Amino acid sequence: MMNLEKLLDVDLRTLFNPKIWIVIVGVPHTIFLALVPLMTSEANSEEFRYATFALLNSAVLVGLYFFTEGRSQARMVAIVAGSTFLWILVDALVQDGDSFSISAQLTPPFIYSFSLSFQLAPPLILWFLASISGILNWGYDDSQELDLEKMDLTEV
């Protein structure tokens, strides 16, 4: 049985490690938004065009995973994931259909309405959490921890 105190003492940086969130976002993104639509849609369709953009995002995520680390990885994850999150919202807002809508009545009683398609929820949640992982680790300097590990404590 896991100790509740240990569970509550988890560091947010550990929970929101950008490298882990690249994998958590990248795998379903690549499968469901890039590979499946590329194989099932016609080459000149809008779905195929969105799938090629998703494949480009997957390539960026692979590059972030393998070619960056530490602070620079966290900052790039925050920028890429945050901009993808915003792109999904803006695209849903301007696209015809009922996937996302905002309305407001500017006279009393000031009624605001917000609706979001259930299909948009998983990618929005994943990209949002990935951007949070980058933001939480934005200024984190892991070189200080490495210096402490290398220090010979017998000299003190």
MARLUMSE-94109 format. One record per residue (C-alpha): x, y, z; residue number from 1. Coordinates in pm, whole numbers. Example, Ala and Ser with C-alpha at 12.3 -4.5 7.8 and 13.67 -1.06 7.14 Angstrom:
2
<rec><px>1230</px><py>-450</py><pz>780</pz><pos>1</pos></rec>
<rec><px>1367</px><py>-106</py><pz>714</pz><pos>2</pos></rec>
END
This chain:
156
<rec><px>0</px><py>0</py><pz>0</pz><pos>1</pos></rec>
<rec><px>136</px><py>339</py><pz>-101</pz><pos>2</pos></rec>
<rec><px>194</px><py>592</py><pz>172</pz><pos>3</pos></rec>
<rec><px>-42</px><py>889</py><pz>129</pz><pos>4</pos></rec>
<rec><px>225</px><py>1127</py><pz>259</pz><pos>5</pos></rec>
<rec><px>469</px><py>1016</py><pz>-12</pz><pos>6</pos></rec>
<rec><px>200</px><py>1051</py><pz>-274</pz><pos>7</pos></rec>
<rec><px>121</px><py>1408</py><pz>-167</pz><pos>8</pos></rec>
<rec><px>490</px><py>1495</py><pz>-147</pz><pos>9</pos></rec>
<rec><px>549</px><py>1439</py><pz>-521</pz><pos>10</pos></rec>
<rec><px>732</px><py>1729</py><pz>-679</pz><pos>11</pos></rec>
<rec><px>539</px><py>1890</py><pz>-967</pz><pos>12</pos></rec>
<rec><px>857</px><py>1897</py><pz>-1176</pz><pos>13</pos></rec>
<rec><px>880</px><py>1520</py><pz>-1143</pz><pos>14</pos></rec>
<rec><px>516</px><py>1475</py><pz>-1240</pz><pos>15</pos></rec>
<rec><px>543</px><py>1720</py><pz>-1528</pz><pos>16</pos></rec>
<rec><px>872</px><py>1610</py><pz>-1680</pz><pos>17</pos></rec>
<rec><px>873</px><py>1752</py><pz>-2038</pz><pos>18</pos></rec>
<rec><px>1042</px><py>1443</py><pz>-2185</pz><pos>19</pos></rec>
<rec><px>766</px><py>1220</py><pz>-2047</pz><pos>20</pos></rec>
<rec><px>494</px><py>1455</py><pz>-2172</pz><pos>21</pos></rec>
<rec><px>647</px><py>1454</py><pz>-2521</pz><pos>22</pos></rec>
<rec><px>585</px><py>1078</py><pz>-2529</pz><pos>23</pos></rec>
<rec><px>239</px><py>1103</py><pz>-2368</pz><pos>24</pos></rec>
<rec><px>130</px><py>1357</py><pz>-2630</pz><pos>25</pos></rec>
<rec><px>335</px><py>1233</py><pz>-2923</pz><pos>26</pos></rec>
<rec><px>223</px><py>870</py><pz>-2941</pz><pos>27</pos></rec>
<rec><px>-156</px><py>921</py><pz>-2962</pz><pos>28</pos></rec>
<rec><px>-106</px><py>1237</py><pz>-3169</pz><pos>29</pos></rec>
<rec><px>101</px><py>1048</py><pz>-3426</pz><pos>30</pos></rec>
<rec><px>-129</px><py>746</py><pz>-3438</pz><pos>31</pos></rec>
<rec><px>-472</px><py>909</py><pz>-3435</pz><pos>32</pos></rec>
<rec><px>-410</px><py>1245</py><pz>-3599</pz><pos>33</pos></rec>
<rec><px>-132</px><py>1164</py><pz>-3846</pz><pos>34</pos></rec>
<rec><px>-95</px><py>799</py><pz>-3947</pz><pos>35</pos></rec>
<rec><px>-457</px><py>680</py><pz>-3946</pz><pos>36</pos></rec>
<rec><px>-592</px><py>981</py><pz>-4142</pz><pos>37</pos></rec>
<rec><px>-301</px><py>963</py><pz>-4389</pz><pos>38</pos></rec>
<rec><px>-386</px><py>598</py><pz>-4463</pz><pos>39</pos></rec>
<rec><px>-763</px><py>640</py><pz>-4475</pz><pos>40</pos></rec>
<rec><px>-818</px><py>973</py><pz>-4655</pz><pos>41</pos></rec>
<rec><px>-774</px><py>1084</py><pz>-5013</pz><pos>42</pos></rec>
<rec><px>-466</px><py>1284</py><pz>-5101</pz><pos>43</pos></rec>
<rec><px>-648</px><py>1607</py><pz>-5191</pz><pos>44</pos></rec>
<rec><px>-890</px><py>1612</py><pz>-4896</pz><pos>45</pos></rec>
<rec><px>-891</px><py>1850</py><pz>-4601</pz><pos>46</pos></rec>
<rec><px>-844</px><py>1555</py><pz>-4365</pz><pos>47</pos></rec>
<rec><px>-524</px><py>1460</py><pz>-4549</pz><pos>48</pos></rec>
<rec><px>-398</px><py>1818</py><pz>-4520</pz><pos>49</pos></rec>
<rec><px>-460</px><py>1820</py><pz>-4142</pz><pos>50</pos></rec>
<rec><px>-287</px><py>1482</py><pz>-4114</pz><pos>51</pos></rec>
<rec><px>26</px><py>1615</py><pz>-4288</pz><pos>52</pos></rec>
<rec><px>34</px><py>1902</py><pz>-4040</pz><pos>53</pos></rec>
<rec><px>-3</px><py>1651</py><pz>-3756</pz><pos>54</pos></rec>
<rec><px>284</px><py>1447</py><pz>-3900</pz><pos>55</pos></rec>
<rec><px>495</px><py>1762</py><pz>-3905</pz><pos>56</pos></rec>
<rec><px>414</px><py>1816</py><pz>-3535</pz><pos>57</pos></rec>
<rec><px>514</px><py>1456</py><pz>-3467</pz><pos>58</pos></rec>
<rec><px>851</px><py>1515</py><pz>-3635</pz><pos>59</pos></rec>
<rec><px>902</px><py>1825</py><pz>-3419</pz><pos>60</pos></rec>
<rec><px>820</px><py>1623</py><pz>-3105</pz><pos>61</pos></rec>
<rec><px>1070</px><py>1353</py><pz>-3205</pz><pos>62</pos></rec>
<rec><px>1333</px><py>1624</py><pz>-3253</pz><pos>63</pos></rec>
<rec><px>1252</px><py>1774</py><pz>-2914</pz><pos>64</pos></rec>
<rec><px>1278</px><py>1435</py><pz>-2749</pz><pos>65</pos></rec>
<rec><px>1613</px><py>1334</py><pz>-2898</pz><pos>66</pos></rec>
<rec><px>1797</px><py>1661</py><pz>-2964</pz><pos>67</pos></rec>
<rec><px>1717</px><py>1878</py><pz>-2663</pz><pos>68</pos></rec>
<rec><px>1732</px><py>1836</py><pz>-2288</pz><pos>69</pos></rec>
<rec><px>1697</px><py>2029</py><pz>-1966</pz><pos>70</pos></rec>
<rec><px>1597</px><py>2393</py><pz>-1976</pz><pos>71</pos></rec>
<rec><px>1601</px><py>2424</py><pz>-2356</pz><pos>72</pos></rec>
<rec><px>1376</px><py>2118</py><pz>-2390</pz><pos>73</pos></rec>
<rec><px>1132</px><py>2256</py><pz>-2134</pz><pos>74</pos></rec>
<rec><px>1115</px><py>2591</py><pz>-2311</pz><pos>75</pos></rec>
<rec><px>1065</px><py>2435</py><pz>-2652</pz><pos>76</pos></rec>
<rec><px>794</px><py>2202</py><pz>-2518</pz><pos>77</pos></rec>
<rec><px>616</px><py>2501</py><pz>-2363</pz><pos>78</pos></rec>
<rec><px>628</px><py>2692</py><pz>-2692</pz><pos>79</pos></rec>
<rec><px>538</px><py>2404</py><pz>-2926</pz><pos>80</pos></rec>
<rec><px>267</px><py>2253</py><pz>-2703</pz><pos>81</pos></rec>
<rec><px>123</px><py>2593</py><pz>-2612</pz><pos>82</pos></rec>
<rec><px>106</px><py>2706</py><pz>-2973</pz><pos>83</pos></rec>
<rec><px>-51</px><py>2376</py><pz>-3081</pz><pos>84</pos></rec>
<rec><px>-308</px><py>2408</py><pz>-2801</pz><pos>85</pos></rec>
<rec><px>-394</px><py>2760</py><pz>-2919</pz><pos>86</pos></rec>
<rec><px>-402</px><py>2649</py><pz>-3283</pz><pos>87</pos></rec>
<rec><px>-658</px><py>2378</py><pz>-3202</pz><pos>88</pos></rec>
<rec><px>-877</px><py>2632</py><pz>-3020</pz><pos>89</pos></rec>
<rec><px>-855</px><py>2899</py><pz>-3290</pz><pos>90</pos></rec>
<rec><px>-909</px><py>2648</py><pz>-3571</pz><pos>91</pos></rec>
<rec><px>-1219</px><py>2512</py><pz>-3397</pz><pos>92</pos></rec>
<rec><px>-1346</px><py>2866</py><pz>-3337</pz><pos>93</pos></rec>
<rec><px>-1316</px><py>2986</py><pz>-3696</pz><pos>94</pos></rec>
<rec><px>-1414</px><py>2658</py><pz>-3860</pz><pos>95</pos></rec>
<rec><px>-1776</px><py>2614</py><pz>-3961</pz><pos>96</pos></rec>
<rec><px>-1952</px><py>2364</py><pz>-3742</pz><pos>97</pos></rec>
<rec><px>-2041</px><py>2307</py><pz>-3384</pz><pos>98</pos></rec>
<rec><px>-1704</px><py>2193</py><pz>-3245</pz><pos>99</pos></rec>
<rec><px>-1641</px><py>2513</py><pz>-3051</pz><pos>100</pos></rec>
<rec><px>-1844</px><py>2828</py><pz>-2992</pz><pos>101</pos></rec>
<rec><px>-1850</px><py>3129</py><pz>-2767</pz><pos>102</pos></rec>
<rec><px>-2140</px><py>3369</py><pz>-2739</pz><pos>103</pos></rec>
<rec><px>-2220</px><py>3659</py><pz>-2512</pz><pos>104</pos></rec>
<rec><px>-2516</px><py>3885</py><pz>-2455</pz><pos>105</pos></rec>
<rec><px>-2383</px><py>4236</py><pz>-2396</pz><pos>106</pos></rec>
<rec><px>-2692</px><py>4364</py><pz>-2222</pz><pos>107</pos></rec>
<rec><px>-2809</px><py>4268</py><pz>-1873</pz><pos>108</pos></rec>
<rec><px>-2822</px><py>3991</py><pz>-1749</pz><pos>109</pos></rec>
<rec><px>-2495</px><py>3933</py><pz>-1946</pz><pos>110</pos></rec>
<rec><px>-2540</px><py>3572</py><pz>-2043</pz><pos>111</pos></rec>
<rec><px>-2226</px><py>3397</py><pz>-2164</pz><pos>112</pos></rec>
<rec><px>-2229</px><py>3068</py><pz>-2347</pz><pos>113</pos></rec>
<rec><px>-1936</px><py>2838</py><pz>-2413</pz><pos>114</pos></rec>
<rec><px>-1954</px><py>2502</py><pz>-2588</pz><pos>115</pos></rec>
<rec><px>-1683</px><py>2256</py><pz>-2684</pz><pos>116</pos></rec>
<rec><px>-1708</px><py>1933</py><pz>-2878</pz><pos>117</pos></rec>
<rec><px>-1618</px><py>1621</py><pz>-2683</pz><pos>118</pos></rec>
<rec><px>-1383</px><py>1522</py><pz>-2969</pz><pos>119</pos></rec>
<rec><px>-1162</px><py>1824</py><pz>-2899</pz><pos>120</pos></rec>
<rec><px>-1127</px><py>1755</py><pz>-2527</pz><pos>121</pos></rec>
<rec><px>-853</px><py>1485</py><pz>-2534</pz><pos>122</pos></rec>
<rec><px>-610</px><py>1671</py><pz>-2761</pz><pos>123</pos></rec>
<rec><px>-674</px><py>2000</py><pz>-2582</pz><pos>124</pos></rec>
<rec><px>-611</px><py>1841</py><pz>-2241</pz><pos>125</pos></rec>
<rec><px>-295</px><py>1663</py><pz>-2356</pz><pos>126</pos></rec>
<rec><px>-144</px><py>1965</py><pz>-2531</pz><pos>127</pos></rec>
<rec><px>-235</px><py>2188</py><pz>-2235</pz><pos>128</pos></rec>
<rec><px>-69</px><py>1954</py><pz>-1986</pz><pos>129</pos></rec>
<rec><px>238</px><py>1925</py><pz>-2208</pz><pos>130</pos></rec>
<rec><px>267</px><py>2304</py><pz>-2220</pz><pos>131</pos></rec>
<rec><px>230</px><py>2316</py><pz>-1842</pz><pos>132</pos></rec>
<rec><px>520</px><py>2069</py><pz>-1814</pz><pos>133</pos></rec>
<rec><px>736</px><py>2306</py><pz>-2014</pz><pos>134</pos></rec>
<rec><px>627</px><py>2610</py><pz>-1815</pz><pos>135</pos></rec>
<rec><px>691</px><py>2442</py><pz>-1479</pz><pos>136</pos></rec>
<rec><px>1043</px><py>2350</py><pz>-1590</pz><pos>137</pos></rec>
<rec><px>1111</px><py>2674</py><pz>-1783</pz><pos>138</pos></rec>
<rec><px>1383</px><py>2803</py><pz>-1551</pz><pos>139</pos></rec>
<rec><px>1486</px><py>2474</py><pz>-1397</pz><pos>140</pos></rec>
<rec><px>1862</px><py>2424</py><pz>-1402</pz><pos>141</pos></rec>
<rec><px>1946</px><py>2057</py><pz>-1362</pz><pos>142</pos></rec>
<rec><px>2322</px><py>2122</py><pz>-1375</pz><pos>143</pos></rec>
<rec><px>2316</px><py>2225</py><pz>-1007</pz><pos>144</pos></rec>
<rec><px>2189</px><py>1880</py><pz>-909</pz><pos>145</pos></rec>
<rec><px>2460</px><py>1715</py><pz>-1116</pz><pos>146</pos></rec>
<rec><px>2729</px><py>1924</py><pz>-946</pz><pos>147</pos></rec>
<rec><px>2604</px><py>1813</py><pz>-603</pz><pos>148</pos></rec>
<rec><px>2613</px><py>1450</py><pz>-709</pz><pos>149</pos></rec>
<rec><px>2972</px><py>1479</py><pz>-839</pz><pos>150</pos></rec>
<rec><px>3098</px><py>1662</py><pz>-531</pz><pos>151</pos></rec>
<rec><px>3322</px><py>1453</py><pz>-307</pz><pos>152</pos></rec>
<rec><px>3176</px><py>1491</py><pz>42</pz><pos>153</pos></rec>
<rec><px>3483</px><py>1342</py><pz>213</pz><pos>154</pos></rec>
<rec><px>3675</px><py>1667</py><pz>158</pz><pos>155</pos></rec>
<rec><px>3433</px><py>1871</py><pz>366</pz><pos>156</pos></rec>
END
